[in-house]
């Protein structure tokens, strides 16, 4: 039996002007939106912001920020219960594989979400992570529209169960950030990711630069078109340095508590 709130959402759909967006959201999430404005905003890339009724310009970055946090919490909870005997390093690494931008980007493309994203043609061709960013923003919209439980069902049933084979994912090579984190946990080394610079490239796209400290010692830095991408690039350099520079590695290991 349809719940009253779902019935109201369906009635709103019947009288909606943009039925196409309602149908798309239903096809992806399994329910009709209660507040379609949230989902509309989730599909607005920063390259083509929209003007709000109060006169401000808005895009999906705030919803992306919220969705990223909700996604981390729900995936963490899912893995905690799925693997009751696994240690923290394993759980952290596996979560990183699920929520990394490459995974979310692939899922976004399976959802065909890019065809509904409002973005400039230049940004669409330049930024390969528009789909993944929109998935995070969609999670943020669901959280505000339907709450934590609806988010949990969407992520576990629509993202993980339908589009990810967790067992295969566990057996694949870890990304460099995950591998670096596991190394630091194994050796009891403190790891810090610091955003040290932001700037625009020649096409005015924001670039983020992250530095990694291992035991308080500078290890490497890396840049990317998202903070997560800069983390990955810096982690690759730091991880490779640990395996190619024995003097540096001994310095880092010496910072571990005795």
Backbone bond lengths (Angstrom), bond angles and torsions (degrees), N, CA, C in turn:
res aa  C-N    CA-C-N  psi(-1)  N-CA   C-N-CA  omega(-1)  CA-C   N-CA-C  phi
1 X - - - 1.461 - - 1.530 109.39 -
2 X 1.337 116.43 136.23 1.455 121.43 -179.28 1.519 110.46 -73.22
3 X 1.338 116.35 131.06 1.452 120.65 176.95 1.524 110.50 -69.85
4 X 1.338 115.41 157.64 1.452 119.63 -176.00 1.529 111.08 -59.37
5 X 1.343 116.38 -42.99 1.468 118.94 -178.66 1.528 111.34 -63.75
6 X 1.340 116.23 -36.16 1.461 119.72 177.63 1.525 110.84 -71.25
7 X 1.311 115.79 -35.01 1.467 119.73 177.62 1.527 110.25 -64.18
8 X 1.330 115.48 -42.16 1.469 119.71 178.05 1.524 109.89 -62.56
9 X 1.339 116.90 -41.66 1.461 120.70 179.07 1.521 110.73 -62.74
10 X 1.339 116.83 -38.16 1.462 120.49 179.58 1.526 110.80 -68.79
11 X 1.323 116.40 -39.73 1.471 119.67 177.98 1.531 109.90 -63.42
12 X 1.332 117.10 -40.21 1.462 120.52 176.32 1.526 110.19 -59.63
13 X 1.329 116.02 -38.96 1.462 120.18 178.76 1.525 110.59 -62.18
14 X 1.328 116.77 -42.18 1.466 120.68 -177.77 1.530 111.72 -59.71
15 X 1.321 116.20 -33.12 1.468 120.13 -177.00 1.533 112.39 -103.83
16 X 1.323 117.51 6.99 1.458 120.68 -177.18 1.522 111.42 -74.36
17 X 1.325 115.11 147.66 1.454 120.08 176.65 1.531 110.85 -78.80
18 X 1.322 116.33 -40.42 1.459 120.09 -179.00 1.527 110.83 -98.59
19 X 1.321 115.01 66.21 1.469 119.56 -177.86 1.528 111.82 -60.31
20 X 1.326 116.38 -29.57 1.461 119.23 -178.78 1.512 112.36 -59.32
21 X 1.335 117.53 -41.36 1.465 120.66 179.01 1.520 110.56 -68.51
22 X 1.337 116.91 -41.00 1.464 120.35 177.23 1.533 110.33 -58.89
23 X 1.319 116.24 -44.97 1.465 120.45 -178.86 1.523 110.32 -64.59
24 X 1.336 117.18 -41.18 1.465 120.42 178.91 1.524 111.26 -62.22
25 X 1.338 116.87 -47.18 1.468 120.50 179.50 1.521 110.07 -60.82
26 X 1.323 116.95 -40.81 1.473 120.59 178.69 1.526 110.68 -63.37
27 X 1.346 117.01 -40.68 1.462 120.06 -178.51 1.530 111.66 -66.13
28 X 1.332 116.81 -31.18 1.459 121.12 -178.83 1.523 111.88 -84.91
29 X 1.335 116.80 -42.67 1.464 120.89 -171.69 1.527 114.07 -99.86
30 X 1.333 117.30 -26.13 1.461 120.55 -176.77 1.515 113.28 92.88
31 X 1.329 117.88 2.06 1.470 120.52 177.04 1.530 109.87 -141.78
32 X 1.336 115.30 161.23 1.453 120.71 176.59 1.532 109.29 -88.46
33 X 1.328 117.56 142.06 1.471 120.54 -178.84 1.531 111.59 -64.62
34 X 1.315 115.46 146.46 1.467 119.92 169.75 1.522 109.48 -88.03
35 X 1.342 115.71 -42.94 1.461 121.01 179.02 1.529 107.82 -119.21
36 X 1.320 116.06 92.59 1.463 120.98 -174.50 1.521 111.52 -63.39
37 X 1.332 118.21 -23.12 1.469 120.98 -177.90 1.525 110.94 -61.20
38 X 1.328 117.45 -35.58 1.461 120.78 179.61 1.528 111.12 -63.72
39 X 1.315 116.23 -42.08 1.460 120.88 -178.10 1.532 110.70 -73.42
40 X 1.312 115.46 -34.91 1.458 119.49 176.52 1.529 109.76 -62.04
41 X 1.347 116.18 -42.52 1.456 120.46 179.64 1.530 111.20 -69.46
42 X 1.325 116.92 -33.03 1.473 120.79 179.27 1.526 111.67 -62.22
43 X 1.312 116.94 -19.10 1.462 122.02 -177.54 1.528 112.48 -105.69
44 X 1.338 115.88 19.06 1.468 120.93 178.73 1.529 109.36 -106.79
45 X 1.313 116.85 109.39 1.461 121.38 177.90 1.527 110.17 -75.73
46 X 1.321 115.97 154.22 1.467 119.91 -176.34 1.528 112.58 -63.06
47 X 1.326 117.73 -18.58 1.463 120.30 -179.23 1.529 112.60 -73.41
48 X 1.343 116.73 -17.14 1.468 121.14 178.75 1.527 109.82 -139.15
49 X 1.334 117.29 66.78 1.472 120.57 -178.30 1.533 111.93 -64.25
50 X 1.327 114.51 158.64 1.468 120.67 178.65 1.521 109.35 -113.10
51 X 1.318 115.65 153.83 1.456 120.88 -179.73 1.518 109.52 -90.60
52 X 1.320 116.40 126.55 1.461 121.90 -179.70 1.527 110.00 -82.24
53 X 1.347 117.81 163.90 1.462 120.64 179.93 1.531 113.68 -56.34
54 X 1.350 117.31 -27.40 1.469 119.26 -179.67 1.530 112.47 -88.99
55 X 1.336 116.07 8.09 1.456 119.78 173.83 1.507 116.20 92.41
56 X 1.326 118.49 1.68 1.464 121.46 179.68 1.535 110.27 -91.75
57 X 1.324 115.11 154.91 1.460 120.40 175.53 1.526 108.83 -94.27
58 X 1.316 116.70 137.00 1.469 120.51 -174.12 1.528 110.75 -136.92
59 X 1.325 115.20 153.11 1.468 122.37 173.59 1.523 107.97 -142.75
60 X 1.329 117.15 -168.76 1.471 119.96 -172.45 1.529 114.58 -90.84
61 X 1.335 118.08 8.83 1.467 119.09 -174.27 1.529 113.17 -67.18
62 X 1.329 117.32 -36.14 1.474 118.90 178.13 1.530 110.50 -67.26
63 X 1.325 117.12 -41.42 1.468 120.35 177.09 1.526 110.24 -66.40
64 X 1.318 117.00 -34.61 1.463 121.06 176.99 1.524 110.36 -63.37
65 X 1.327 116.72 -43.24 1.466 121.79 177.01 1.522 110.75 -58.73
66 X 1.329 116.85 -46.82 1.463 120.95 -179.45 1.526 110.65 -65.84
67 X 1.331 115.97 -45.18 1.461 120.19 -178.86 1.512 112.77 -61.85
68 X 1.335 116.76 -36.46 1.461 121.54 178.15 1.531 110.46 -60.56
69 X 1.341 116.43 -43.82 1.470 120.53 -179.67 1.526 111.14 -67.44
70 X 1.335 116.73 -43.18 1.466 120.93 -179.88 1.529 110.28 -65.06
71 X 1.328 115.96 -42.09 1.463 120.63 179.62 1.523 111.06 -60.92
72 X 1.321 117.19 -44.82 1.464 121.04 177.96 1.527 111.50 -58.28
73 X 1.336 116.49 -44.23 1.467 120.83 -177.26 1.525 111.06 -66.31
74 X 1.322 116.88 -44.42 1.470 120.33 -175.68 1.521 111.12 -71.91
75 X 1.325 117.44 -42.43 1.464 120.19 177.84 1.525 109.96 -64.89
76 X 1.339 117.05 -39.40 1.461 120.30 176.93 1.517 111.51 -60.67
77 X 1.326 117.29 -44.16 1.462 121.96 178.53 1.529 110.93 -63.88
78 X 1.328 116.52 -41.17 1.463 121.46 179.81 1.531 110.72 -61.43
79 X 1.329 116.45 -47.70 1.462 120.45 -178.42 1.525 111.94 -69.21
80 X 1.335 117.17 -35.48 1.463 121.50 178.85 1.525 110.35 -57.67
81 X 1.326 117.35 -41.23 1.463 120.93 -178.87 1.535 112.63 -84.93
82 X 1.324 117.60 -28.70 1.467 120.02 -180.00 1.525 111.52 -73.38
83 X 1.344 116.95 -33.71 1.465 121.19 -177.48 1.527 109.57 -123.63
84 X 1.342 117.78 74.41 1.471 120.78 -175.17 1.521 114.41 -66.14
85 X 1.337 118.27 -17.80 1.461 120.54 -176.49 1.532 113.29 -103.91
86 X 1.325 117.20 1.44 1.460 120.05 -176.47 1.529 110.83 -88.40
87 X 1.336 115.46 149.25 1.459 120.54 -178.46 1.522 111.04 -81.83
88 X 1.322 114.32 172.42 1.475 119.97 -174.94 1.525 112.15 -61.56
89 X 1.326 117.68 -39.81 1.458 120.44 -179.00 1.515 112.35 -59.00
90 X 1.337 115.94 -42.98 1.470 120.65 177.93 1.523 110.38 -62.77
91 X 1.342 116.99 -46.16 1.466 120.91 -178.05 1.531 110.41 -63.12
92 X 1.327 116.73 -42.09 1.459 121.02 179.84 1.519 111.02 -63.49
93 X 1.320 116.36 -44.40 1.460 120.90 -178.71 1.522 111.56 -65.73
94 X 1.340 116.43 -42.04 1.465 120.06 -178.86 1.525 110.76 -67.92
95 X 1.324 116.43 -41.48 1.470 118.33 176.79 1.523 110.64 -60.38
96 X 1.335 116.26 -41.12 1.461 119.81 -179.85 1.526 111.26 -60.46
97 X 1.327 117.10 -37.21 1.461 120.25 178.40 1.529 111.83 -64.70
98 X 1.339 115.39 -37.61 1.463 119.58 -177.40 1.523 111.28 -72.89
99 X 1.334 116.74 -43.46 1.476 119.38 -172.53 1.523 112.66 -94.71
100 X 1.334 118.53 -0.14 1.458 118.78 179.00 1.524 109.83 -63.17
101 X 1.324 115.59 152.15 1.462 120.69 -171.91 1.524 112.60 -59.83
102 X 1.323 117.96 -33.02 1.456 120.34 179.94 1.535 110.92 -63.06
103 X 1.345 116.70 -43.14 1.459 120.72 179.21 1.523 110.89 -65.06
104 X 1.344 116.15 -46.47 1.461 120.07 -178.92 1.522 110.59 -66.09
105 X 1.323 116.90 -34.73 1.456 120.12 179.07 1.527 110.61 -64.90
106 X 1.324 116.17 -42.12 1.464 120.17 178.65 1.524 110.59 -63.54
107 X 1.331 116.67 -42.00 1.466 120.52 179.16 1.526 110.39 -65.72
108 X 1.345 116.60 -40.50 1.454 119.53 177.31 1.520 112.22 -59.44
109 X 1.323 116.22 -39.09 1.463 119.93 178.52 1.530 110.92 -68.36
110 X 1.331 116.90 -35.65 1.468 119.65 175.59 1.527 110.76 -64.88
111 X 1.332 116.66 -35.15 1.468 121.31 176.20 1.527 111.96 -73.77
112 X 1.357 116.40 -11.98 1.472 122.10 -173.78 1.535 110.93 59.44
113 X 1.325 114.96 37.83 1.455 120.01 -173.89 1.529 112.39 -73.41
114 X 1.343 116.69 -27.70 1.460 119.37 -177.23 1.529 112.24 -63.24
115 X 1.324 116.51 -30.46 1.465 119.24 -179.21 1.519 111.99 -68.02
116 X 1.332 117.33 -11.98 1.460 121.75 179.67 1.526 112.23 -109.97
117 X 1.335 116.96 -3.17 1.461 120.43 -178.24 1.526 110.01 -82.92
118 X 1.313 115.74 132.32 1.468 121.74 174.69 1.521 107.58 -84.63
119 X 1.330 116.94 108.64 1.462 122.15 -178.27 1.517 109.25 -151.27
120 X 1.324 115.77 153.43 1.458 119.29 176.82 1.519 108.97 -69.14
121 X 1.330 115.98 150.93 1.461 119.91 -178.28 1.521 111.16 -62.15
122 X 1.336 117.22 -33.50 1.463 120.54 179.12 1.528 110.59 -65.74
123 X 1.325 116.28 -45.54 1.467 119.75 -179.64 1.516 110.99 -65.24
124 X 1.328 116.91 -37.42 1.460 120.47 -178.96 1.516 111.17 -62.36
125 X 1.343 116.49 -37.34 1.459 119.17 -178.81 1.528 111.76 -82.20
126 X 1.351 116.65 -27.02 1.472 120.45 -175.93 1.518 112.63 -88.01
127 X 1.329 116.91 -41.98 1.464 121.15 -174.46 1.521 109.74 -95.04
128 X 1.348 115.63 106.27 1.460 119.78 -176.65 1.525 112.75 -78.04
129 X 1.349 117.47 -1.28 1.454 119.95 -176.06 1.528 113.05 -108.66
130 X 1.311 118.25 15.07 1.463 120.15 -179.43 1.523 110.79 -59.08
131 X 1.340 117.14 -41.67 1.467 120.24 -178.91 1.525 111.12 -64.97
132 X 1.323 117.33 -44.87 1.459 120.43 179.99 1.512 112.35 -64.99
133 X 1.334 117.05 -40.31 1.462 120.66 176.96 1.522 110.97 -62.10
134 X 1.331 115.86 -40.25 1.466 120.24 -179.37 1.525 111.53 -67.13
135 X 1.336 117.31 -32.96 1.472 120.14 176.16 1.524 109.78 -62.86
136 X 1.334 116.96 -44.57 1.467 119.90 177.81 1.531 110.75 -62.46
137 X 1.329 117.25 -41.71 1.464 120.67 178.71 1.521 110.66 -64.51
138 X 1.338 116.60 -36.97 1.463 120.55 177.39 1.526 110.58 -62.66
139 X 1.336 117.03 -41.62 1.466 120.65 176.75 1.532 109.81 -60.16
140 X 1.325 116.71 -42.14 1.459 120.23 177.54 1.515 111.86 -61.98
141 X 1.324 117.20 -39.83 1.468 121.31 178.58 1.524 111.03 -65.80
142 X 1.328 116.57 -42.02 1.469 120.34 178.86 1.521 110.13 -62.73
143 X 1.327 116.01 -41.96 1.462 120.17 -179.87 1.528 111.12 -59.92
144 X 1.323 117.39 -45.13 1.462 120.40 -179.78 1.522 111.92 -71.40
145 X 1.339 116.25 -34.04 1.468 120.37 -176.15 1.521 112.60 -82.58
146 X 1.339 116.42 -37.36 1.469 119.91 -171.28 1.526 114.92 -123.76
147 X 1.323 117.62 -15.61 1.453 119.77 178.83 1.519 114.14 96.13
148 X 1.328 114.73 177.50 1.465 122.31 -173.45 1.528 112.36 -62.21
149 X 1.333 117.90 -44.25 1.465 120.27 -175.27 1.521 111.62 -63.77
150 X 1.329 117.02 -40.54 1.463 119.92 177.97 1.523 109.93 -64.43
151 X 1.338 116.67 -38.70 1.464 121.30 176.30 1.524 110.60 -61.95
152 X 1.305 115.66 -45.15 1.468 119.81 -179.28 1.521 110.63 -60.33
153 X 1.335 117.58 -45.71 1.465 120.67 179.85 1.524 110.84 -63.02
154 X 1.323 116.34 -42.45 1.469 119.96 -179.78 1.530 110.72 -62.57
155 X 1.315 117.07 -47.36 1.462 120.55 -176.72 1.524 110.83 -67.80
156 X 1.328 117.58 -44.90 1.460 119.97 -176.57 1.529 112.07 -72.54
157 X 1.350 117.42 -38.71 1.467 120.36 -174.76 1.519 113.11 -90.51
158 X 1.317 116.47 -40.58 1.464 119.87 -172.67 1.521 113.35 -94.16
159 X 1.332 116.98 -30.28 1.460 119.72 -179.72 1.525 111.20 -97.02
160 X 1.341 116.53 -55.21 1.469 119.07 -174.79 1.530 111.68 -76.21
161 X 1.336 117.54 -56.26 1.470 120.27 -173.36 1.528 112.45 -63.99
162 X 1.322 117.12 -39.29 1.462 119.90 -174.85 1.526 113.88 -88.44
163 X 1.311 117.50 -28.07 1.457 119.28 -169.14 1.521 115.39 -123.96
164 X 1.326 118.16 -2.38 1.465 120.34 -179.88 1.523 109.62 -133.79
165 X 1.314 116.05 133.98 1.463 121.00 171.37 1.529 106.37 -99.83
166 X 1.327 115.95 99.99 1.458 120.26 -173.03 1.524 111.73 -59.99
167 X 1.330 116.96 -41.35 1.464 119.34 -178.08 1.527 111.17 -63.59
168 X 1.334 117.01 -40.66 1.465 119.81 176.50 1.518 110.20 -66.26
169 X 1.324 115.42 -39.58 1.459 120.48 -179.13 1.525 110.73 -62.11
170 X 1.318 116.15 -40.28 1.463 120.85 179.71 1.522 110.88 -61.87
171 X 1.331 116.36 -33.91 1.458 120.53 -175.32 1.524 113.82 -88.16
172 X 1.337 117.55 -5.93 1.455 119.80 178.72 1.524 109.43 -81.31
173 X 1.317 114.78 161.60 1.462 119.77 178.64 1.525 109.45 -61.65
174 X 1.296 117.11 136.18 1.456 121.73 -178.08 1.518 111.04 -73.06
175 X 1.321 117.05 152.05 1.453 119.18 173.64 1.531 108.58 -71.11
176 X 1.305 115.96 164.06 1.467 120.03 -171.02 1.520 112.76 -66.09
177 X 1.324 118.20 -35.33 1.462 119.08 178.34 1.529 109.89 -63.70
178 X 1.317 116.83 -43.31 1.467 120.66 179.30 1.523 111.17 -63.77
179 X 1.328 115.76 -41.86 1.468 119.51 -179.41 1.529 110.48 -65.45
180 X 1.318 115.70 -39.00 1.466 119.83 179.39 1.525 110.52 -66.70
181 X 1.323 117.01 -43.27 1.466 120.93 179.14 1.531 110.67 -62.23
182 X 1.319 116.72 -42.53 1.468 119.56 178.78 1.532 110.76 -62.67
183 X 1.329 116.63 -39.90 1.471 120.09 178.90 1.523 110.35 -62.56
184 X 1.320 117.65 -43.88 1.469 120.52 -179.22 1.521 111.40 -66.88
185 X 1.326 117.28 -37.83 1.467 119.84 179.06 1.528 110.71 -67.85
186 X 1.316 116.51 -39.91 1.462 120.89 179.56 1.527 110.96 -63.57
187 X 1.340 116.32 -36.35 1.461 120.60 -175.99 1.527 113.34 -102.43
188 X 1.329 116.13 7.51 1.474 122.07 176.32 1.537 111.88 59.06
189 X 1.327 114.66 44.07 1.464 121.38 -179.86 1.529 108.68 -105.44
190 X 1.313 116.31 133.95 1.459 120.54 176.34 1.529 109.44 -74.70
191 X 1.341 116.77 133.02 1.459 121.25 179.72 1.524 109.14 -121.54
192 X 1.332 115.82 136.67 1.458 121.35 179.76 1.528 109.69 -131.44
193 X 1.338 115.53 136.90 1.462 121.88 173.90 1.527 106.54 -110.84
194 X 1.314 116.66 119.40 1.459 120.59 -177.60 1.526 110.44 -120.34
195 X 1.333 115.80 125.81 1.458 120.39 173.71 1.523 107.74 -75.82
196 X 1.318 117.15 111.53 1.466 120.36 -173.07 1.523 113.28 -102.92
197 X 1.339 117.04 -15.96 1.466 117.80 -179.56 1.523 109.90 -163.75
198 X 1.313 115.81 149.60 1.464 123.04 169.32 1.520 107.05 -135.19
199 X 1.316 116.14 137.52 1.456 120.80 -179.93 1.528 108.80 -153.92
200 X 1.299 116.94 171.25 1.454 121.88 178.82 1.517 110.54 -105.65
201 X 1.329 116.34 141.13 1.457 119.54 176.51 1.526 109.78 -80.23
202 X 1.317 117.15 -172.50 1.457 121.09 -175.87 1.520 113.33 -64.76
203 X 1.343 116.71 -19.95 1.468 121.34 178.16 1.520 111.80 -99.65
204 X 1.332 115.80 12.54 1.472 122.92 177.89 1.527 113.00 68.80
205 X 1.321 117.26 23.44 1.462 121.13 174.34 1.525 108.85 -88.96
206 X 1.326 118.41 134.93 1.468 120.19 -179.40 1.524 112.20 -67.23
207 X 1.320 115.12 138.26 1.462 122.12 177.78 1.526 107.78 -122.99
208 X 1.333 115.68 138.44 1.462 121.42 -178.29 1.530 109.10 -112.39
209 X 1.343 115.58 138.97 1.457 120.90 177.97 1.523 109.20 -120.41
210 X 1.314 116.42 123.54 1.467 122.99 -176.96 1.519 110.39 -117.20
211 X 1.324 115.77 137.12 1.467 121.53 174.33 1.527 109.27 -109.02
212 X 1.312 116.60 146.63 1.466 122.02 178.93 1.517 108.98 -114.69
213 X 1.340 115.35 130.53 1.462 122.32 174.47 1.515 108.33 -112.11
214 X 1.315 116.38 130.54 1.462 122.03 176.36 1.520 107.70 -114.65
215 X 1.330 115.98 112.83 1.456 119.44 -176.34 1.517 111.88 61.73
216 X 1.325 116.10 30.31 1.454 120.56 -179.26 1.513 114.39 82.98
217 X 1.333 117.65 -1.16 1.471 122.52 -178.74 1.529 108.96 -101.15
218 X 1.320 116.90 131.89 1.465 119.99 177.49 1.523 109.43 -61.70
219 X 1.339 115.57 128.53 1.460 120.67 -178.49 1.520 112.10 -108.67
220 X 1.349 116.65 -44.89 1.459 120.12 -177.07 1.513 108.97 -173.36
221 X 1.329 115.45 167.91 1.455 119.63 169.39 1.523 108.66 -137.04
222 X 1.314 115.30 165.63 1.458 120.45 -178.69 1.506 110.28 -159.77
223 X 1.322 116.29 153.79 1.464 121.71 -178.29 1.524 110.90 -119.36
224 X 1.335 115.88 159.19 1.459 120.81 178.37 1.514 110.82 -170.32
225 X 1.327 115.90 169.08 1.457 121.44 -178.62 1.537 112.08 -83.44
226 X 1.307 116.98 2.79 1.466 122.72 170.18 1.521 106.59 -145.75
227 X 1.326 116.76 161.26 1.462 119.72 178.71 1.523 110.34 -62.23
228 X 1.332 115.83 -38.56 1.469 119.19 -179.02 1.526 110.81 -65.09
229 X 1.333 116.45 -39.79 1.456 119.14 179.06 1.521 110.64 -65.56
230 X 1.333 117.27 -39.11 1.468 119.94 177.81 1.524 110.59 -65.69
231 X 1.344 117.42 -35.96 1.472 121.28 175.86 1.522 110.14 -60.91
232 X 1.338 116.37 -45.08 1.463 120.38 -178.03 1.520 111.04 -64.28
233 X 1.331 116.75 -45.05 1.460 119.75 -177.57 1.529 111.46 -66.16
234 X 1.341 116.41 -40.05 1.463 119.65 176.96 1.522 110.38 -66.79
235 X 1.329 116.96 -39.16 1.468 121.09 -179.06 1.521 111.59 -64.38
236 X 1.335 116.25 -39.78 1.473 119.52 178.18 1.533 110.33 -59.07
237 X 1.334 116.25 -47.59 1.466 120.11 -178.88 1.525 111.16 -64.32
238 X 1.349 116.90 -42.04 1.463 120.47 -179.61 1.518 111.08 -65.95
239 X 1.337 116.67 -42.78 1.465 121.03 -178.70 1.524 110.30 -64.27
240 X 1.335 116.25 -43.46 1.461 119.69 -179.91 1.527 110.63 -67.35
241 X 1.328 117.16 -33.55 1.470 120.18 178.33 1.523 110.73 -65.85
242 X 1.339 116.73 -39.43 1.464 120.43 178.88 1.523 111.53 -60.83
243 X 1.334 116.20 -28.82 1.463 119.75 -176.43 1.531 112.81 -100.25
244 X 1.330 116.12 3.85 1.463 118.23 179.76 1.524 113.00 -128.36
245 X 1.332 116.67 -10.20 1.467 121.18 -176.50 1.528 108.98 -126.39
246 X 1.328 118.36 89.02 1.468 120.83 -175.18 1.529 113.22 -63.89
247 X 1.324 118.30 -31.48 1.465 120.14 178.98 1.527 109.66 -65.42
248 X 1.325 115.65 -45.96 1.472 120.32 177.85 1.525 110.48 -61.24
249 X 1.322 116.88 -43.41 1.466 120.91 -178.45 1.526 111.11 -61.70
250 X 1.327 116.83 -41.86 1.465 120.01 178.89 1.529 110.68 -65.19
251 X 1.329 117.26 -37.66 1.460 121.09 177.43 1.519 111.14 -61.51
252 X 1.321 116.03 -42.51 1.466 121.21 -179.55 1.531 109.57 -67.36
253 X 1.324 117.06 -47.70 1.464 121.52 -178.66 1.536 111.41 -60.73
254 X 1.311 116.52 -29.57 1.471 120.32 -179.23 1.506 111.98 -69.28
255 X 1.352 117.95 -14.38 1.473 120.23 179.64 1.521 112.55 -84.85
256 X 1.332 117.35 -7.38 1.453 120.35 -179.56 1.529 110.12 -67.80
257 X 1.328 117.77 143.35 1.478 120.39 178.89 1.528 109.72 -62.46
258 X 1.316 115.32 137.95 1.478 121.23 -177.85 1.535 110.68 -87.21
